[in-house]
Amino acid sequence: MDSIHLMPIDYVILAVYFLFVLGIGWALRGRTKTSEDFFLSGRGIPAWVAGLAFLSANLGAQEVIGMAASGAKYGIATSHFYWVGAIPAMVFVGVFMMPFYYGSRARSVPEYLKLRYDEKTRAFNAISFAVMTVFSSGISMYALAKLLGTLLGWDFNFSIWVSGLIVLLYIYLGGLTSAIYNEVLQFFLIVLGFIPLVYLGLRDAGGWSGLQARLSTVATANHFAPGAWSESWQHMTSPAANPMGVEWFGMVMGLGFVLSFGYWCTDFLVIQRAMAAHSMAAARRTPLIAAVPKMFFPFLVIVPGMIAVALTAMPDKNYRIPPPIVADAAYAKAVDAVKSASPADSVAAVKAVGDALGKKVAPDKIASLVAANAASKLSDAQIKQGLYNSIAENYYDGVILSLVKKYCPPGLLGLALTALLASFMSGMAGNVTAFNTVFTYDLYQAYFAKGKSDHHYFIVGKVITVVGIILSIGAAYFASMYDNAMDIIQLVFGFVNAPLFATFLLGMFWKRTTGTGAFLGLFGGIAGSALFHSLTIAHGNLPGVKGGYLHVAQEFPSEMAQNFWLAAFAFIICFTLTLVISLATRSQKSDADLKGLVYSLTPKIVDNNIPIYQRPAVVGVVLLIACVILNIIFW
């Protein structure tokens, strides 16, 4: 993908954004005087602000770019990550789980585990979470640097260090409060930046009806039913009937229950925003407020991917899904291979060009390119463009960037790029603020420096913020060194997160669950994840990082199906082990200790004194009904 040349108006928009980001941190610097101010915003954030931050903290690189990529690969079925894999869990955490988190006055999710279970369970969760947040932040930095390098030609090192410095400055100055208000700003920028892109792309594809018609062509060309890309449930009866390769039970159990509840109900990155709310009522409303825009985000982040794949079925649009990024040196070798190839030996030409690029190529396109060059000498730029079009692999993560380049004129281009930058910055800041809180409270204070003054932990938090940024930069360079680094990191996340929800579910709703049962069950769930992964593989993958490294006992039609079933398996193992071990061991917690931590021992919150439209249970039911309606509309 060629670099984009920004106009002065685009640079002005980017500069104004960076000034606002740093200005928010500077303006809030005087409000962070204690450790609670720095780590939890003094528990004084309004519900609507906390709600938008709750959502925006999740809008990192993986969300915005990844969902557009999935929209191109799988179509409207990607909406299941929202209407099945997010909204129900967000309602559950708001109605049922926030009373435990906020009511216990725990400062973090690991601290809740300490109160509910014991120190070893807290330590395990704190260490694993700290490591995961550093790598998540590093992935966002790496993806941002790649984005700026691909689109603007900026140096990788410059992009890494500048983005890290900006995030560091506004968190260091204003703590979580600065991060939260910047996340609100970033939410609106993402919405404003993507609405024009969706409108222009949808108009170019012939509106919604035109989009459906083009997607039918794509579906039949890939040997699926015409509605496979535009109907979300109709083709979930069999894994072979949809491009995602998942049937309805794997979708509901793996994504809708285990993965979604495991993330939204236990991940401190988002829970921290609700904990910062000014009251119990505001904390419970926070996930519900976030669920409203979350419900409509598929139209902003998934539809662009669907537009992209529809454009490939419209020859007059001259568009293709971007191929994988190939180094200039490889293109230069491939250009030389085309020049030296003979039209009479197309097989040798295809092999030489494919070897030079290191990618699969379309034989007919290479043969045509070689013939055209033999007929009248093409320029290097023309040959390179022909090579670009001949690569037979797709780089789906480049979809959103290619659409920005295609549709956005000066000014709008600056706004769209600012929206992308905002998503990356939001992801980085969310991870860093969660990291400094967990490290300071759940590791440093708990095991290395008990009983120090509040000011001491406040200063340590600022220092750990700097450390977190440096570690994130290191993680970004790690990800850049290994082609499969991001796959490995995401795999580890799946191993840890899938069984964690079972630990929380039993702990919150069964008082008999013991610390020993929780700790060993969690380890057993992780071991079960690793075992399942080592014995299964997705179709088209070779044994290794993608699975099957011990023995291939089961082949799934897609990686998505493999991930969903792995999550369900890990949950069942952890749940079963925790249940059995808890029955065989004695709890060290009395009923008095568990008050406010377990549902049956906690006084129920009465919402009769607030308006009906503000009651979490009522709002939750309305959200679930709306979610069902959306599923029916796009069935």
C-alpha positions in Angstrom: 0.0 0.0 0.0 1.5 3.3 -1.1 2.0 6.1 1.5 -0.6 8.8 1.8 0.5 12.4 1.4 -1.3 14.6 4.0 -2.3 18.2 3.2 -1.7 21.0 5.7 -5.3 20.8 6.9 -4.8 17.1 7.8 -1.7 18.0 9.9 -3.6 20.8 11.6 -6.3 18.3 12.7 -3.7 15.9 14.0 -1.9 18.6 15.8 -5.1 19.9 17.4 -5.9 16.4 18.6 -2.4 16.0 20.3 -2.7 19.4 21.9 -6.1 18.5 23.3 -4.8 15.2 24.6 -1.9 16.8 26.4 -4.1 19.8 27.5 -6.5 17.5 29.3 -3.6 16.0 31.2 -2.2 19.4 32.1 -5.6 20.8 33.1 -6.3 17.8 35.5 -2.8 17.7 37.1 -4.0 19.6 40.2 -6.8 17.0 40.9 -4.4 14.1 41.5 -3.1 14.5 45.1 -3.6 11.1 46.6 -3.1 7.5 45.4 -6.9 7.1 45.1 -7.0 10.2 42.9 -4.3 8.8 40.6 -5.5 5.2 40.4 -9.3 5.5 40.7 -10.0 9.2 40.0 -11.0 9.7 43.6 -14.1 7.6 42.8 -15.7 10.8 41.6 -16.4 10.3 37.8 -20.0 10.9 36.6 -21.8 7.8 35.2 -22.0 9.0 31.6 -18.3 9.8 31.5 -17.4 6.5 33.1 -19.7 4.7 30.7 -18.1 6.2 27.6 -14.6 5.5 29.0 -15.7 1.9 29.8 -16.5 1.5 26.1 -13.6 3.5 24.8 -11.0 1.6 26.8 -12.0 -1.4 24.7 -11.7 0.5 21.4 -8.0 -0.3 20.9 -6.2 -1.3 17.7 -7.5 -4.9 17.8 -11.1 -3.6 18.0 -11.2 -1.0 15.2 -8.9 -2.6 12.7 -9.6 -6.2 13.7 -13.4 -5.9 13.4 -13.2 -4.3 10.0 -10.9 -7.2 9.0 -13.4 -9.7 10.3 -16.3 -7.9 8.6 -14.5 -8.5 5.3 -13.7 -12.2 6.1 -16.9 -13.2 7.7 -19.5 -10.5 7.0 -22.4 -9.5 9.3 -21.7 -12.6 11.5 -19.0 -10.6 13.1 -21.8 -8.7 14.8 -22.0 -11.6 17.2 -19.0 -10.2 18.9 -21.3 -7.3 20.0 -24.9 -8.6 20.0 -24.0 -12.0 21.5 -20.4 -11.5 22.8 -20.7 -8.1 24.5 -24.2 -6.7 25.4 -25.5 -9.5 27.5 -22.2 -9.6 29.5 -22.2 -5.8 30.0 -25.8 -6.0 31.3 -24.7 -8.8 33.7 -21.8 -7.0 35.1 -23.8 -3.8 35.6 -26.8 -5.5 37.3 -25.1 -8.3 39.3 -21.3 -7.9 39.6 -20.7 -4.2 40.1 -22.4 -4.4 43.6 -19.6 -6.8 44.6 -16.8 -4.9 43.0 -17.8 -1.4 44.2 -19.5 -2.5 47.4 -16.4 -4.3 48.6 -14.4 -1.1 48.1 -11.8 -3.3 46.4 -9.3 -1.1 44.4 -8.8 -3.7 41.7 -10.0 -7.0 40.5 -7.1 -8.9 42.0 -7.8 -7.3 45.3 -11.4 -8.6 45.1 -10.0 -12.1 44.6 -7.9 -11.6 47.7 -11.0 -10.6 49.7 -13.0 -13.4 48.3 -10.4 -16.2 48.3 -6.8 -15.7 49.4 -3.4 -14.1 48.6 -2.2 -16.8 46.3 -5.2 -16.4 44.0 -4.7 -12.6 44.1 -1.0 -12.9 43.3 -1.6 -15.2 40.3 -4.2 -12.9 38.8 -2.2 -9.8 39.5 1.0 -11.1 37.9 -0.7 -12.6 34.8 -2.8 -9.4 34.3 0.2 -7.1 34.6 2.1 -9.1 32.0 -0.9 -9.2 29.7 -1.6 -5.5 29.9 2.1 -4.7 29.1 1.9 -6.9 26.0 -1.5 -5.5 25.0 -0.2 -1.9 25.2 2.9 -3.0 23.3 0.7 -4.6 20.6 -1.2 -1.3 20.2 2.1 0.6 19.9 3.4 -1.8 17.3 0.2 -1.7 15.3 0.2 2.2 15.5 3.8 2.4 14.3 3.0 0.0 11.4 -0.1 2.1 10.6 1.9 5.4 10.5 4.7 3.7 8.5 2.3 2.3 6.0 0.1 5.3 5.5 2.4 8.2 6.1 5.9 6.7 5.6 6.9 7.6 9.2 9.9 5.9 10.8 8.9 3.0 13.0 11.2 4.0 15.9 9.9 7.6 15.8 6.3 6.5 15.9 6.9 4.1 18.8 8.6 6.6 21.0 6.4 9.6 20.2 3.2 7.7 20.9 4.7 6.3 24.1 5.8 9.8 25.2 2.3 11.4 24.6 0.5 8.6 26.5 3.1 8.9 29.3 2.7 12.6 29.7 -1.1 12.8 30.0 -1.3 9.8 32.4 1.6 11.0 34.5 0.0 14.4 34.8 -3.6 13.5 35.5 -3.6 9.7 36.3 -6.8 7.7 35.6 -8.9 10.9 35.4 -6.8 12.2 32.5 -7.1 8.8 30.8 -10.8 8.6 31.3 -11.6 12.1 29.9 -9.2 11.5 27.0 -11.1 8.2 26.3 -14.3 10.2 26.1 -12.7 12.6 23.6 -11.4 9.6 21.7 -14.8 8.0 21.6 -16.3 11.0 19.8 -13.4 11.2 17.5 -13.8 7.6 16.5 -17.5 8.1 15.8 -17.0 11.3 13.9 -14.1 9.9 11.9 -15.8 6.7 10.8 -19.3 7.9 10.0 -18.2 9.7 6.8 -16.2 6.7 5.8 -19.1 4.3 6.2 -21.4 6.7 4.3 -19.1 7.2 1.4 -18.3 3.5 1.1 -22.0 2.5 1.4 -23.0 5.0 -1.2 -20.3 3.7 -3.6 -21.5 0.1 -3.1 -25.1 1.1 -4.1 -26.6 1.5 -0.6 -27.6 -1.3 1.7 -29.5 -3.2 -1.0 -26.5 -2.8 -3.4 -24.2 -4.0 -0.7 -26.3 -7.1 -0.1 -26.4 -7.9 -3.8 -22.6 -7.6 -4.1 -22.1 -9.7 -1.0 -24.3 -12.4 -2.5 -21.9 -12.5 -5.5 -18.9 -12.8 -3.1 -20.7 -15.6 -1.2 -21.6 -17.7 -4.2 -18.1 -17.2 -5.6 -16.7 -18.7 -2.4 -19.2 -21.6 -2.6 -21.6 -20.4 0.2 -25.2 -19.6 0.1 -26.0 -16.0 -1.2 -26.7 -14.6 2.3 -23.6 -16.0 4.0 -22.0 -12.5 4.3 -25.3 -10.5 5.0 -27.2 -12.8 7.4 -26.0 -13.4 10.9 -27.8 -16.5 12.1 -29.4 -18.1 9.0 -26.2 -20.1 8.1 -25.1 -21.1 11.6 -26.6 -24.6 11.4 -23.3 -26.1 10.2 -19.7 -24.9 10.3 -19.4 -25.5 6.6 -22.4 -23.2 5.8 -20.7 -19.9 6.8 -17.3 -18.3 6.3 -16.6 -18.1 10.0 -16.7 -21.9 10.3 -18.7 -21.9 13.5 -22.1 -23.5 14.3 -24.6 -21.9 16.7 -23.7 -23.8 19.8 -20.0 -23.0 19.6 -21.0 -19.4 19.0 -23.3 -19.1 22.0 -21.2 -21.2 24.4 -17.7 -20.2 23.4 -18.2 -16.5 22.5 -21.6 -15.6 24.0 -20.9 -17.1 27.4 -17.3 -17.9 28.2 -15.2 -15.4 26.3 -17.6 -12.4 26.6 -18.4 -12.8 30.2 -14.8 -13.7 30.9 -13.7 -10.4 29.4 -16.4 -7.9 30.4 -16.9 -9.3 33.9 -13.3 -9.8 35.0 -10.9 -7.7 33.0 -9.7 -4.8 35.2 -9.0 -2.7 32.2 -12.7 -2.0 31.8 -13.9 -2.7 35.4 -11.5 0.1 36.6 -13.6 2.7 34.8 -16.8 1.6 36.6 -14.9 1.5 39.9 -14.0 5.2 39.3 -17.7 6.2 39.3 -18.9 8.6 42.0 -21.4 6.2 43.6 -22.7 2.6 43.6 -25.7 3.6 41.4 -23.3 5.3 38.9 -21.0 2.3 38.9 -23.9 0.0 38.1 -25.1 2.3 35.3 -21.6 2.6 33.8 -21.6 -0.7 31.8 -25.3 -0.2 30.8 -24.5 3.3 29.5 -21.6 1.8 27.5 -23.8 -0.9 26.1 -26.0 1.6 24.2 -23.3 2.9 21.8 -21.6 -0.5 21.8 -24.8 -2.0 20.3 -24.5 0.2 17.2 -20.7 0.0 16.8 -21.0 -2.9 14.2 -22.3 -0.3 11.7 -19.1 1.7 12.3 -16.4 -0.9 12.4 -17.8 -4.1 10.7 -19.7 -2.5 7.8 -16.5 -1.0 6.3 -15.1 -4.5 6.0 -18.3 -5.7 4.3 -18.1 -2.7 2.0 -14.5 -3.6 1.1 -15.2 -7.2 0.2 -18.3 -6.1 -1.8 -16.1 -3.7 -3.8 -14.0 -6.6 -4.9 -17.1 -7.9 -6.8 -17.4 -4.6 -8.7 -14.7 -4.5 -11.4 -15.3 -0.9 -12.2 -14.3 0.2 -8.7 -10.7 -1.1 -9.3 -10.4 -2.2 -5.7 -8.9 -5.3 -4.0 -8.4 -6.4 -0.4 -4.8 -5.2 0.3 -2.2 -8.0 0.0 0.3 -8.6 2.8 2.9 -6.0 3.3 6.0 -6.9 1.2 9.4 -5.2 1.7 10.7 -2.9 -1.0 13.7 -5.2 -1.4 11.4 -8.2 -2.2 9.5 -6.1 -4.7 12.8 -5.1 -6.4 13.8 -8.8 -6.7 10.3 -9.6 -8.1 10.6 -6.7 -10.7 13.9 -8.1 -11.9 12.3 -11.6 -12.1 9.5 -10.3 -14.3 12.0 -8.5 -16.6 14.1 -11.6 -17.0 11.2 -14.0 -17.4 10.2 -15.5 -20.7 6.5 -15.5 -21.7 7.1 -18.9 -23.2 7.8 -20.4 -19.8 5.1 -19.0 -17.5 5.5 -21.8 -14.9 9.1 -20.8 -14.3 8.1 -17.1 -14.2 5.4 -17.7 -11.6 7.8 -19.7 -9.4 10.6 -17.0 -9.7 8.2 -14.2 -8.9 6.5 -16.1 -6.0 9.9 -16.9 -4.5 11.1 -13.3 -4.8 7.9 -12.0 -3.1 7.7 -14.8 -0.6 3.9 -14.9 -1.2 1.4 -16.9 -3.2 0.7 -15.3 -6.6 -2.0 -15.7 -9.2 -0.4 -17.6 -12.1 -2.6 -16.0 -14.8 -1.8 -12.5 -13.6 1.9 -13.1 -13.5 1.8 -14.6 -17.0 -0.1 -11.6 -18.2 2.3 -9.2 -16.6 5.4 -11.0 -18.1 3.7 -11.0 -21.5 2.9 -7.3 -21.2 6.4 -6.4 -20.3 7.8 -8.5 -23.2 5.4 -6.7 -25.6 6.4 -3.2 -24.5 8.8 -2.6 -21.7 6.9 -1.5 -18.6 8.3 0.9 -16.0 9.4 -0.4 -12.6 6.4 1.3 -11.0 4.0 -0.4 -13.5 5.5 -3.8 -12.8 5.3 -3.2 -9.1 1.6 -2.3 -9.4 1.1 -5.5 -11.4 2.9 -7.5 -8.8 0.8 -5.9 -6.0 -2.4 -7.0 -7.8 -1.1 -10.5 -8.5 -0.5 -11.5 -4.9 -3.1 -14.1 -4.1 -3.1 -13.6 -0.3 -5.2 -11.0 1.5 -4.0 -8.7 4.4 -7.4 -8.1 6.0 -6.0 -5.9 8.7 -5.2 -3.4 6.0 -8.9 -3.1 4.9 -9.8 0.0 7.0 -6.6 1.8 5.9 -7.2 1.1 2.2 -10.8 2.5 2.5 -9.5 5.6 4.3 -7.0 6.1 1.4 -9.8 5.5 -1.2 -12.5 7.7 0.1 -11.2 10.4 2.3 -10.2 13.8 0.8 -8.0 16.3 2.6 -9.6 17.3 5.9 -11.7 14.2 6.1 -8.5 12.2 5.7 -7.0 14.0 8.8 -10.2 13.3 10.7 -10.2 9.6 9.8 -6.5 9.3 10.7 -7.1 11.1 14.0 -9.9 8.6 14.7 -7.5 5.7 14.1 -4.8 7.3 16.2 -7.4 7.9 19.0 -8.3 4.2 19.0 -4.6 3.2 19.4 -4.0 5.8 22.1 -7.1 4.7 24.0 -5.9 1.1 24.0 -2.4 2.0 25.2 -3.6 4.4 27.9 -6.2 1.9 29.2 -3.6 -0.8 29.6 -1.1 1.4 31.2 -3.5 2.8 33.8 -4.7 -0.7 34.7 -1.1 -1.9 34.9 0.1 0.9 37.3 -2.9 0.3 39.6 -2.5 -3.5 39.8 1.3 -3.4 40.1 1.3 -0.7 42.9 -1.6 -2.1 45.0 -1.6 -5.8 44.3 2.2 -6.5 44.0 4.3 -3.6 45.4 2.1 -2.7 48.4 0.9 -6.3 49.1 4.3 -8.0 49.0 7.2 -5.5 49.1 6.2 -2.3 50.9 3.3 -2.7 53.3 2.2 0.1 55.6 3.8 3.0 53.7 2.1 6.4 53.5 -0.5 7.2 50.9 1.9 9.8 49.3 4.5 7.0 48.9 2.2 4.8 46.9 1.1 7.9 44.9 4.8 8.6 43.9 5.4 4.9 43.2 2.3 4.9 40.9 3.8 7.7 38.8 7.2 5.9 38.6 5.4 2.6 37.6 3.6 4.6 34.9 7.0 5.4 33.4 8.1 1.8 33.8 4.9 0.6 32.2 5.5 2.7 29.1 9.1 1.5 28.8 8.0 -2.1 29.1 5.2 -1.5 26.5 7.8 -0.1 24.1 9.9 -3.2 24.7 6.9 -5.4 24.0 6.3 -3.4 20.8 9.8 -4.2 19.6 9.3 -7.8 20.6 6.2 -8.0 18.5 8.1 -6.5 15.5 10.9 -9.1 15.8 8.8 -12.2 15.4 6.1 -12.8 12.8 4.1 -14.9 15.2 4.6 -12.9 18.4 1.1 -11.5 18.3 -0.4 -14.9 17.8 1.6 -16.3 20.8 0.5 -13.4 23.0 -3.2 -13.7 22.0 -3.0 -17.4 22.6 -1.7 -16.9 26.2 -4.5 -14.4 26.8 -7.0 -17.0 25.8 -5.5 -19.6 28.0 -5.8 -17.3 31.1 -9.0 -15.5 30.5 -11.3 -18.4 29.5 -11.1 -20.2 32.9 -10.9 -17.0 35.0 -14.7 -16.4 34.5 -15.4 -19.8 36.1 -13.4 -18.7 39.2 -15.4 -15.5 39.5 -18.8 -17.1 38.8 -18.4 -19.7 41.5 -16.9 -17.2 43.9 -19.7 -14.7 43.6 -22.6 -17.1 43.6 -21.5 -20.1 45.7 -20.2 -19.3 49.2 -18.7 -22.8 49.5 -16.0 -22.1 46.9 -12.6 -22.2 48.6 -9.4 -20.4 47.9 -7.6 -23.7 47.3 -10.4 -24.8 44.9 -10.2 -21.5 43.0 -6.4 -21.5 42.7 -6.0 -25.1 41.6 -9.1 -24.9 39.4 -7.6 -21.8 37.7 -4.4 -23.6 37.0 -6.2 -26.7 35.9 -8.3 -24.6 33.4 -5.1 -23.1 32.0 -3.5 -26.5 31.7 -6.7 -27.8 30.0 -6.5 -24.9 27.5 -3.0 -25.8 26.6 -3.8 -29.5 26.3 -6.9 -28.8 24.1 -4.8 -26.4 21.9 -2.0 -29.0 21.5 -4.4 -31.6 20.2 -6.5 -29.5 17.8 -5.8 -27.4 14.8 -7.7 -25.2 12.3 -8.1 -26.2 8.7 -5.2 -24.9 6.6 -2.7 -24.4 9.5 0.4 -26.5 10.1 1.1 -27.9 13.6 3.0 -25.4 15.7 1.9 -22.1 17.3 -1.6 -22.5 15.8 -2.1 -25.8 17.6 -1.7 -29.5 17.1 1.9 -29.5 18.4 1.4 -32.8 20.3 -1.0 -34.6 18.0 -3.9 -33.5 15.7 -6.9 -35.2 17.3 -9.5 -32.7 15.9 -9.4 -30.3 13.0 -11.8 -27.3 13.1 -13.0 -25.5 10.0 -11.5 -22.2 11.2 -9.4 -20.6 13.9 -12.5 -18.9 15.2 -14.2 -22.2 15.8 -11.0 -23.6 17.5 -10.9 -20.6 19.8 -14.5 -20.8 20.8 -14.4 -24.5 21.6 -11.1 -24.0 23.5 -12.7 -21.3 25.7 -15.7 -23.6 26.4 -13.5 -26.5 27.2 -11.2 -24.4 29.6 -14.3 -23.0 31.4 -15.8 -26.5 32.0 -12.4 -27.8 33.3 -11.9 -24.9 35.6 -15.5 -24.9 36.8 -15.5 -28.7 37.5 -12.1 -28.7 39.2 -13.0 -25.7 41.4 -16.3 -27.3 42.4 -14.8 -30.7 43.3 -11.8 -29.3 45.1 -13.9 -26.9 47.0 -16.1 -29.7 48.2 -13.0 -31.6 49.4 -11.4 -28.6 51.2 -12.3 -26.3 54.0 -13.1 -22.6 53.4 -11.0 -20.2 55.5 -13.6 -17.5 55.2 -16.6 -17.1 57.5 -20.0 -15.8 56.4 -19.1 -12.5 57.9 -15.9 -12.3 55.9 -17.9 -13.0 52.7 -20.6 -10.4 53.3 -20.6 -8.1 50.3 -18.6 -10.6 48.2 -21.1 -13.4 47.7 -24.6 -12.9 46.3 -26.5 -15.0 48.9 -24.7 -13.2 51.8 -25.1 -9.6 50.5 -28.1 -7.4 51.2 -29.9 -6.7 48.0 -29.9 -3.2 46.6 -33.4 -1.7 46.5 -33.9 0.6 43.5 -37.4 1.8 44.5 -36.2 5.3 45.3 -34.9 6.1 41.8 -36.8 6.7 38.6 -37.7 3.5 36.7 -35.7 4.5 33.7 -32.5 4.6 35.8 -32.9 1.2 37.5 -30.2 -1.1 36.3 -32.5 -4.2 36.0 -35.0 -2.3 33.9 -32.4 -0.7 31.7 -30.7 -4.1 31.3 -34.0 -5.7 30.2 -34.5 -3.0 27.6 -31.0 -3.4 26.3 -31.4 -7.2 26.0 -34.7 -6.7 24.1 -33.0 -4.3 21.7 -30.2 -6.8 21.2 -32.7 -9.5 20.4 -34.4 -7.2 17.9 -31.1 -6.5 16.1 -30.4 -10.2 15.9 -33.8 -10.8 14.4 -33.4 -8.0 11.8 -30.1 -9.4 10.6 -31.0 -13.0 11.1 
